[in-house]
Amino acid sequence: QEQLVESGGGSVQAGGSLTLSCSGSGYTYSMAWFRQAPGKDREAVAAIIWPGGRTTYYADAVRDRFTIHQDNTKNTLYLQMNSLKPEDTAMYSCVAGYKDHSCTIFRNYRYWGPGTQVTVSS
């Protein structure tokens, strides 16, 4: 179900930064960011999961460059992206309503947004 809205995408040069945000009626505490580039599979970028406490996941390709965080007083999820590379170019989507088990699998979430485009030029 499309119950979220992303914002903050745009075009930047390599080495630049962007911050994405996500909010909407589908917002929950266990959420994630996925991305998909043309001709490539959708992949998990980062996730925050609340089993008994907060845990985070980062894809190897973005670890130490991207940071996922929440402001639950505003029901908003963020993805801070630094040192952007051309290979980061993709449509970025947020998801919520985690149904447990594998946080890197898109179908394990109940809600999603239409996505926001990030384009990084060399």
C-alpha positions as CSV (number, residue, x, y, z in Angstrom):
1,Q,0.0,0.0,0.0
2,E,1.3,3.5,-0.9
3,Q,1.0,5.3,2.4
4,L,4.3,7.2,2.5
5,V,5.8,10.2,0.7
6,E,9.5,10.8,0.1
7,S,11.2,14.1,-0.5
8,G,14.7,15.6,-0.8
9,G,16.0,14.0,-4.0
10,G,17.7,15.9,-6.7
11,S,20.8,16.2,-8.9
12,V,24.3,16.6,-7.4
13,Q,27.9,16.2,-8.4
14,A,30.0,13.4,-7.1
15,G,31.2,14.1,-3.6
16,G,28.1,16.1,-2.7
17,S,25.4,15.4,-0.1
18,L,21.7,15.1,0.1
19,T,19.2,14.3,2.9
20,L,16.0,12.4,2.1
21,S,12.9,12.4,4.3
22,C,9.9,10.2,4.5
23,S,6.5,10.6,6.3
24,G,2.9,9.7,5.9
25,S,0.0,7.7,7.3
26,G,2.0,4.4,7.0
27,Y,4.8,5.6,9.3
28,T,6.0,3.0,11.9
29,Y,9.1,2.6,14.0
30,S,10.6,-0.2,11.9
31,M,11.4,1.3,8.6
32,A,13.9,1.1,5.7
33,W,15.2,2.8,2.6
34,F,15.4,0.9,-0.7
35,R,16.8,2.0,-4.1
36,Q,16.5,0.8,-7.7
37,A,18.5,1.9,-10.7
38,P,17.4,1.2,-14.3
39,G,18.3,-2.3,-15.3
40,K,19.2,-3.3,-11.8
41,D,17.5,-5.1,-8.9
42,R,15.9,-3.3,-6.0
43,E,18.3,-3.3,-3.1
44,A,18.0,-2.4,0.6
45,V,20.1,0.6,1.6
46,A,19.5,1.1,5.3
47,A,17.0,0.0,7.9
48,I,16.0,0.7,11.5
49,I,14.3,-2.2,13.2
50,W,12.7,-2.3,16.7
51,P,12.5,-5.8,18.1
52,G,13.2,-5.2,21.8
53,G,15.5,-2.2,21.0
54,R,16.8,-0.2,18.1
55,T,19.0,-1.9,15.6
56,T,20.3,-0.6,12.3
57,Y,21.4,-2.2,9.0
58,Y,23.5,-0.7,6.2
59,A,24.4,-2.1,2.8
60,D,28.2,-2.5,2.3
61,A,28.1,-0.1,-0.6
62,V,26.8,2.8,1.6
63,R,28.3,2.0,5.1
64,D,30.2,5.0,6.5
65,R,28.7,7.3,3.9
66,F,24.9,7.2,4.6
67,T,23.1,7.5,8.0
68,I,19.5,6.5,8.7
69,H,17.7,8.2,11.6
70,Q,14.2,9.0,12.8
71,D,12.4,11.8,14.6
72,N,9.4,10.0,16.0
73,T,8.0,13.3,17.4
74,K,7.5,14.3,13.8
75,N,6.8,10.8,12.4
76,T,9.7,11.3,9.9
77,L,12.4,9.0,8.6
78,Y,15.7,10.5,7.2
79,L,18.6,9.3,5.1
80,Q,21.6,11.5,5.2
81,M,23.8,10.8,2.2
82,N,27.4,12.0,2.1
83,S,30.3,11.5,-0.4
84,L,27.8,10.6,-3.1
85,K,29.0,8.6,-6.1
86,P,27.6,8.1,-9.6
87,E,26.7,4.5,-8.7
88,D,24.3,5.9,-6.0
89,T,22.1,7.2,-8.8
90,A,18.7,5.5,-8.3
91,M,15.0,5.9,-7.3
92,Y,14.9,5.9,-3.5
93,S,11.9,4.6,-1.7
94,C,11.0,4.3,2.0
95,V,9.0,1.4,3.5
96,A,7.3,0.7,6.8
97,G,5.2,-1.8,8.5
98,Y,7.9,-4.4,8.9
99,K,6.5,-8.0,9.2
100,D,9.6,-9.5,10.8
101,H,12.4,-11.8,9.7
102,S,14.5,-10.3,6.8
103,C,14.7,-6.5,6.8
104,T,16.4,-6.4,3.4
105,I,13.4,-8.0,1.6
106,F,11.0,-5.4,0.2
107,R,7.9,-7.7,0.4
108,N,8.4,-7.9,4.2
109,Y,7.0,-4.4,4.6
110,R,3.3,-3.3,4.4
111,Y,3.7,0.3,3.2
112,W,5.8,2.3,0.7
113,G,6.0,5.6,-1.1
114,P,6.3,6.5,-4.8
115,G,10.0,7.3,-4.5
116,T,12.3,10.3,-5.0
117,Q,15.0,10.4,-7.7
118,V,18.7,10.9,-6.8
119,T,21.1,11.6,-9.7
120,V,24.8,11.9,-9.1
121,S,27.0,13.2,-11.9
122,S,30.7,12.5,-12.3
